[in-house]
């Protein structure tokens, strides 16, 4: 038998071992809890830092990136700031923030387009009413011009009609920019008439010099007449506005391989590179036109040109410099927009500049035997060859030959037959004669002269033709409506 003391000693030893084991377990558990508390504190610190960084990133997005992204829709040159923490780039958070910016820009652009479309629709309706009122006023003024022959009244009516024409041009350009049709349906017309018709719609028309180098009878198809006149008027308006008032604007009409080019050269200040790039984008007509992009007040000339070039397949270039240091603008009219009119049956307007190109029948045949009896050209008037000391002929500078007089068969009849009802051309001829007589009488009496600052364009010889062309060549298409 085991004695009682041995049992007690064994129990105490076992209890001691158990207590030591339990104590060790408690110590390990406490250390583990301590480590866990430290890890939780570190995680909580990291979480707090991430939360603060995320809050700062969102605040940066709302305060800096979103406004810049919204401005960048209207002004692409505005730089958009990146994320506040560069380390977020490419992370899910950075991608999510970039998606927010892109979605905002897309929605702002869509809303901007819708708002601008609504504004254009409102302006289109308003300009339609204004155009109708101006057309009615134009018809009334031209009816008075045809009815009365009193010189002072005729000059007043011409000035009022010209002011009305300028207002009508501005309303027409606004309507074109807002997506409306050009407003006039014309029949085929001489291209030089369309150019001078656009010139006559401007206040400074007397500063424009047109050089016509086209073949006689070069004309535009009906649907291209009014767009060409509008484009020429806007290009000339830019040239006149940005050049000194004592300088001229030179217009040249030339045949090219694919059609006809109308070149406009001014002696203005020119354009900077940014202005030239912006003008090139506008006249190309490739980008959508928004009213908010045209400035305050909106400058609609180039925008209207862009609309018309895209609609009617025309080409305009404003990237060159003119020989006079200003801007060279070139309007290209391709062959499919050109036609031909018989200059005898339908001559150009009397005020249109005559072409410098001679007919093929009037051009001398080329000579390949210069100096021989059969190939030697006939000496021009004022050109003589005198022998020198060696007996050889000595060439002298030839003088300009006088222009050949037109035969009656080729002379266009600009004055129609008299009838009981006076037509527009008859009224123009009668008023022009009255004005010329009035100016001559005033000059003879010493009341007014060419240098009189009080004289009006209608009083000065040489400018009445342009006014007549403004008032009557443009109305021919309107009367055909």
Beta strands, then each sheet from edge to edge (+ up, - down):
strand 1: 189-190
strand 2: 208-212
strand 3: 218-220
strand 4: 249-256
strand 5: 259-265
strand 6: 315-321
strand 7: 327-334
strand 8: 338-340
strand 9: 385-387
strand 10: 393-395
sheet 1: 1+ 3- 8+
sheet 2: 2+ 4+ 5- 7+ 6-
sheet 3: 9+ 10-
end
